[in-house]
Amino acid sequence: MVGYRKLLWAAVKIRPLIHRNREQGRFMQELNPSWSVYSPFVSSIVQAGESLGVPIDTLLVKAGIDKHLLKDSEQRFPVAQALRLTELTTEYSDDGNLGLYTGRIGYVDGLHLQLYMSTVCTTFREYLNLMPSMLRTTGDLGEVAMQTERQYLKLQWLPLWQPSEQQRFLSDFVLVISAAIVDSLCVQPIPVLEAHFTYSRPRDVTLLHTLFGDKLYFDQPVSCLYFARDTLDYPLTRPYGDLSTTLAHLPVDQLFDEAEPRDQFLKELRETLLRLLPQGGGNIDGVAEALNLSRRTLQRRLSDRDTQFQQVLQQLRADLALRYLSDERLTVTEIAFLLGYSDQGSFSTAFKSWYGRSPLEHRLH
C-alpha cells in the first residue's frame, strides 16, 4: 500500500500530496493496475446499487468481482474493478448520486472506529491530529488533507491519479463521509460552510444541497469542504454507559496484572501510548515529549521498574490487540491503525510473534 507522511501547520496536522511520480514530481496521470481497495468499499457500492434496484449480481460478474470474497473484510480488490462496478451501476440506474449514497453507507460502516477514536481524543483539534489515513483504512484511492485557510478549516480530497473519469463518484463518496464525520464528532454541530467540486454542475443538485448546504461551487481545481476554524476546540461527544466503560476504561485501567500494584507512572505512560499509537507516535522520543520528560529521564524511570520502553510498548499492543479483536465490528485493518502499525501485514506479523497465530486465525478460534 502507498505510504504517507504528516506535517504540522497551525496546530493541525495535515497530509500533503502523496504518491507522486518520482521522475516527474507530480500525480500519476493514470490508474496504477496494482492499486487495490478493501472489500468494505466494494460492499458499500453493492449496497447502494441494491437500493437503486440494479441487478447487482450481474454487474459484479461484469466487473470481474467474486461476490463471495466480499464477506472477508480484509480482502482486497483491484481499484479498476471497483470503479468499473460504479460505472455499471450508475449507467444501469441512471442516477448520478451513487457516490453520495455510497458515502453515507461508508460513514455508518466506520462509526465503530470513530467511537474508539473518541475515547483517546477530547477535542476536534486532537481528532484531526489522529485522523485515520484513507490509504490505510480504505485502499489506494487517495487521501484527505486538512489545513487552515484564513477563518476556515479546509478539508481537501486528493486522489492518487488525475484526471479521473470517476471523479464525481470519488469526490462525492469522500466528501459525504468527511462531512458526516465532522458534523457528528462534537457536542456542537460543525456544518459545511462551502463545498467545492472538480466536476461540472449536474442537472439535479437537490441532494447535494441537502448534504452540503447552499454554497456549492463546481468546476473547481480541487474537491474540498470548508468549516469554521473556531470549531477546533469543540469538545468531542463521549460514549455512554457500557460502551464507554468498554472502550474508554478497559484498555488502560485493566492493563495491569492482578498481582502488579498500581503504578501511576506506568498508567500514565500507557495512557499516553494509547493516545499516540493511532497517529504512529509510539516512539520513545514522542512519548517522552508528551510526558514532559527527557528521553533519558523516561529510560531511567523505566529502568527503576526493571523494564524498558519497548517492553511496555509491545505488552500494551499485545494486550490491546486481544481486546480489539474481541470486538468483531473492528476490522483487522482498523485494529492495525489503532495500534500504530503502518499496515495490516506489519500488525499480523507482530501478532503472530506474540500468540503464534494470525489475527484472523485468532478470531476463528
VOGU-3710 file (C-alpha; in Angstrom, 3 decimals, decimal comma):
1> mvgyrkllwa> 0,000/0,000/0,000  1,142/3,533/-0,704  2,957/5,242/2,186  2,197/8,636/3,650  3,608/11,306/5,954  2,228/14,114/8,124  3,008/17,812/8,520  2,103/20,199/11,320  0,589/23,524/10,293  -1,172/25,933/12,651
11> avkirplihr> -1,596/23,197/15,281  -3,488/20,980/12,824  -1,659/18,059/11,249  -2,361/17,722/7,547  -1,481/15,145/4,952  0,149/16,699/1,893  0,049/15,475/-1,694  1,224/11,892/-1,822  2,181/9,124/-4,244  3,763/11,431/-6,766
21> nreqgrfmqe> 5,549/10,140/-9,837  9,158/10,241/-8,617  10,589/11,069/-12,036  8,100/13,783/-12,921  7,268/15,057/-9,405  3,509/15,098/-9,931  0,402/12,990/-9,557  0,083/9,837/-11,619  -1,918/10,578/-14,752  -3,484/7,134/-14,984
31> lnpswsvysp> -4,673/4,380/-12,713  -1,956/2,019/-11,496  -3,168/-1,568/-12,108  -1,544/-2,723/-8,845  -3,675/-0,417/-6,675  -6,397/-2,055/-4,611  -9,163/-1,342/-2,090  -10,569/-3,286/0,848  -13,834/-5,159/0,445  -15,961/-2,796/2,645
41> fvssivqage> -15,540/-0,129/-0,058  -16,849/-2,521/-2,705  -19,609/-3,733/-0,380  -20,839/-0,169/0,092  -21,180/0,157/-3,693  -23,085/-3,130/-3,751  -25,475/-1,971/-1,016  -26,087/1,342/-2,777  -26,716/-0,480/-6,050  -29,201/-2,823/-4,408
51> slgvpidtll> -31,102/0,174/-3,021  -31,338/1,529/-6,572  -32,774/-1,748/-7,849  -29,949/-2,709/-10,190  -29,109/-6,399/-10,914  -26,039/-6,193/-8,718  -25,027/-9,857/-9,090  -24,876/-9,452/-12,854  -22,910/-6,218/-12,568  -20,422/-7,806/-10,163
61> vkagidkhll> -19,723/-10,522/-12,718  -19,251/-7,927/-15,465  -16,826/-6,031/-13,223  -14,886/-9,237/-12,532  -15,658/-9,290/-8,791  -16,349/-12,518/-6,907  -19,310/-11,760/-4,641  -18,332/-14,432/-2,115  -14,999/-12,726/-1,398  -16,845/-9,642/-0,124
71> kdseqrfpva> -17,566/-11,476/3,127  -13,899/-11,099/4,112  -13,340/-7,512/5,298  -9,583/-7,866/4,734  -9,941/-8,994/1,097  -8,555/-6,530/-1,435  -9,868/-5,901/-4,941  -8,246/-4,004/-7,826  -9,319/-0,361/-7,868  -10,115/-0,746/-11,568
81> qalrlteltt> -12,710/-3,435/-10,796  -14,348/-1,354/-8,063  -14,586/1,689/-10,305  -15,928/-0,413/-13,167  -18,702/-1,506/-10,806  -19,545/2,150/-10,088  -19,721/2,884/-13,818  -22,016/-0,067/-14,482  -24,254/0,758/-11,507  -24,541/4,424/-12,478
91> eysddgnlgl> -25,255/3,534/-16,108  -27,910/0,963/-15,230  -29,649/3,085/-12,577  -29,279/6,383/-14,451  -28,637/8,001/-11,053  -25,599/10,250/-10,772  -25,784/10,335/-6,980  -24,220/6,900/-6,468  -21,172/8,394/-4,731  -23,417/10,225/-2,254
101> ytgrigyvdg> -25,319/7,056/-1,363  -22,134/5,003/-1,096  -20,530/7,630/1,122  -23,438/7,536/3,554  -23,078/3,761/3,795  -19,326/4,085/4,301  -19,880/6,571/7,119  -22,106/4,150/9,029  -19,646/1,298/8,421  -16,890/3,356/10,036
111> lhlqlymstv> -18,845/4,513/13,086  -17,345/1,952/15,422  -13,822/3,145/14,680  -14,995/6,708/15,364  -16,260/5,592/18,777  -12,845/4,182/19,609  -11,239/7,410/18,445  -13,488/9,415/20,763  -12,007/7,584/23,757  -8,485/8,865/23,047
121> cttfreylnl> -9,381/12,404/21,910  -11,146/15,192/23,772  -11,394/17,938/21,125  -11,907/18,279/17,383  -8,304/19,504/17,100  -6,998/16,308/18,720  -9,127/14,178/16,408  -7,675/15,896/13,350  -4,196/15,063/14,622  -5,221/11,391/14,817
131> mpsmlrttgd> -7,395/11,380/11,692  -7,210/7,915/10,099  -5,397/7,756/6,777  -7,760/6,771/3,992  -4,917/4,883/2,327  -4,713/2,626/5,365  -8,416/2,139/6,048  -9,942/2,104/2,534  -7,220/1,497/-0,017  -5,350/3,100/-2,886
141> lgevamqter> -7,803/5,825/-3,856  -6,310/8,986/-2,412  -6,004/10,940/0,791  -7,871/13,558/2,782  -5,888/16,590/3,971  -6,997/19,238/6,463  -5,416/22,686/6,624  -6,237/26,153/7,892  -7,100/28,927/5,444  -7,934/32,306/6,955
151> qylklqwlpl> -11,020/31,808/9,155  -11,695/28,372/7,697  -10,654/24,760/8,003  -10,256/23,365/4,506  -10,710/19,620/4,009  -9,376/18,538/0,610  -9,792/15,339/-1,362  -6,521/14,407/-3,082  -6,985/11,468/-5,491  -3,942/9,407/-6,382
161> wqpseqqrfl> -4,409/9,934/-10,089  -5,710/12,775/-12,241  -7,721/13,263/-14,313  -10,275/10,640/-13,404  -13,417/9,726/-15,291  -14,830/8,648/-11,952  -14,059/11,993/-10,307  -17,673/12,694/-9,362  -18,206/9,337/-7,680  -14,961/9,537/-5,696
171> sdfvlvisaa> -15,403/13,211/-4,757  -18,958/12,628/-3,576  -18,017/9,454/-1,694  -15,152/11,073/0,213  -16,799/14,428/0,904  -20,035/12,862/2,180  -18,124/10,668/4,627  -15,965/13,602/5,719  -18,898/15,959/6,248  -20,838/13,340/8,213
181> ivdslcvqpi> -17,887/12,509/10,469  -17,040/16,137/11,184  -20,632/17,077/11,972  -21,152/14,098/14,297  -17,921/14,218/16,301  -18,588/17,113/18,625  -21,243/18,230/21,070  -21,819/21,326/18,924  -22,595/20,766/15,223  -19,926/21,625/12,640
191> pvleahftys> -21,786/22,290/9,380  -20,258/22,621/5,926  -19,921/26,312/5,026  -18,870/25,778/1,400  -18,431/22,737/-0,839  -16,222/22,749/-3,950  -16,322/20,044/-6,629  -13,962/19,385/-9,534  -16,777/18,141/-11,757  -19,320/20,253/-13,641
201> rprdvtllht> -22,700/21,147/-12,172  -25,142/18,209/-12,536  -28,667/18,738/-13,810  -30,138/17,916/-10,398  -28,305/19,293/-7,341  -31,108/18,725/-4,824  -29,313/16,008/-2,861  -26,012/17,888/-2,989  -27,724/20,889/-1,392  -29,328/18,645/1,226
211> lfgdklyfdq> -25,972/17,180/2,245  -23,625/20,148/1,815  -25,747/23,276/2,175  -26,380/26,230/-0,100  -22,882/27,242/-1,184  -21,892/24,754/-3,878  -19,169/25,541/-6,424  -18,410/23,375/-9,458  -15,526/23,084/-11,955  -13,098/23,868/-9,146
221> pvsclyfard> -9,383/22,928/-9,071  -9,869/20,616/-6,055  -12,803/18,992/-4,305  -12,960/20,326/-0,763  -15,152/21,358/2,153  -14,886/24,463/4,312  -15,667/24,536/8,030  -15,351/27,278/10,653  -11,835/27,421/12,091  -13,080/28,313/15,571
231> tldypltrpy> -14,518/24,791/15,893  -11,054/23,317/16,550  -11,501/23,328/20,314  -15,049/21,982/20,328  -15,298/19,031/22,763  -15,954/15,605/21,288  -19,006/13,617/22,300  -18,232/10,651/24,560  -19,680/7,122/24,559  -22,181/6,486/27,351
241> gdlsttlahl> -22,769/3,624/29,741  -21,468/0,149/28,995  -19,922/1,231/25,711  -17,967/3,974/27,450  -16,728/1,517/30,052  -15,712/-0,998/27,417  -13,945/1,433/25,138  -12,524/4,034/27,466  -11,617/2,250/30,665  -10,858/-1,332/29,763
251> pvdqlfdeae> -7,805/-0,684/27,572  -5,928/1,254/30,294  -7,377/0,544/33,711  -7,229/-3,219/33,287  -3,861/-3,436/31,557  -2,168/-4,462/34,792  -1,642/-7,978/36,034  -3,705/-8,625/39,123  -0,527/-9,211/41,108  1,041/-5,948/39,919
261> prdqflkelr> 0,474/-2,979/42,222  -0,974/0,139/40,660  1,853/2,357/39,412  0,717/5,851/38,475  3,722/6,475/36,235  3,201/3,279/34,226  -0,514/4,011/33,991  0,202/7,499/32,631  2,752/6,054/30,205  0,243/3,539/28,868
271> etllrllpqg> -2,473/6,177/28,563  -0,064/8,340/26,574  0,845/5,446/24,297  -2,828/4,621/23,804  -3,405/8,191/22,628  -0,313/8,405/20,416  -0,408/4,986/18,749  -3,140/5,798/16,176  -1,025/8,644/14,792  2,059/6,441/14,557
281> ggnidgvaea> 3,610/8,195/17,557  4,623/5,155/19,563  8,320/6,038/19,680  10,269/6,879/22,806  11,081/10,466/21,829  7,461/11,344/21,055  6,223/9,716/24,249  8,874/11,444/26,368  7,865/14,798/24,888  4,179/14,109/25,588
291> lnlsrrtlqr> 5,060/13,288/29,209  7,230/16,429/29,517  10,262/14,276/30,235  13,635/13,912/28,599  14,366/10,654/26,833  16,994/9,848/29,458  14,614/10,506/32,367  11,968/8,261/30,821  14,503/5,493/30,335  15,752/5,876/33,913
301> rlsdrdtqfq> 12,252/5,677/35,390  11,561/2,540/33,405  14,891/1,046/34,426  13,980/1,700/38,076  10,960/-0,545/37,434  13,073/-3,269/35,793  11,570/-2,701/32,357  12,292/-0,914/29,074  10,248/1,230/26,717  9,951/-1,450/24,019
311> qvlqqlradl> 8,732/-3,967/26,581  5,970/-1,630/27,764  5,029/-0,745/24,177  4,850/-4,322/22,934  2,974/-5,557/26,003  0,418/-2,777/25,600  -0,018/-3,567/21,912  -0,346/-7,282/22,626  -2,989/-6,717/25,327  -4,929/-4,177/23,278
321> alrylsderl> -4,842/-6,427/20,221  -6,759/-9,140/22,068  -9,333/-6,664/23,348  -9,831/-5,064/19,937  -10,069/-8,446/18,199  -12,841/-9,457/20,596  -14,932/-6,685/19,011  -15,817/-8,177/15,632  -17,121/-4,831/14,408  -13,496/-3,678/14,105
331> tvteiafllg> -11,633/-4,952/11,059  -8,037/-6,134/11,336  -7,036/-3,105/9,265  -8,709/-0,753/11,745  -7,037/-2,537/14,656  -3,656/-2,162/12,952  -4,346/1,587/12,716  -5,359/1,858/16,386  -2,150/0,085/17,404  0,052/2,334/15,287
341> ysdqgsfsta> 1,107/-0,104/12,562  1,631/1,152/9,025  -0,406/-1,673/7,517  -2,268/-4,863/8,291  0,703/-7,038/7,337  3,001/-5,488/9,944  0,374/-5,969/12,643  -0,285/-9,570/11,609  3,436/-10,363/11,774  3,704/-8,853/15,262
351> fkswygrspl> 0,564/-10,629/16,476  1,864/-13,984/15,276  5,115/-13,397/17,169  3,094/-12,804/20,371  0,475/-15,532/20,106  1,681/-17,998/17,473  -1,167/-17,392/15,028  -2,525/-14,598/12,847  -5,261/-12,171/13,984  -7,754/-13,832/11,620
361> ehrlh> -6,879/-17,290/12,946  -7,325/-15,983/16,491  -10,818/-14,720/15,660  -11,781/-18,073/14,186  -10,894/-19,718/17,496
//
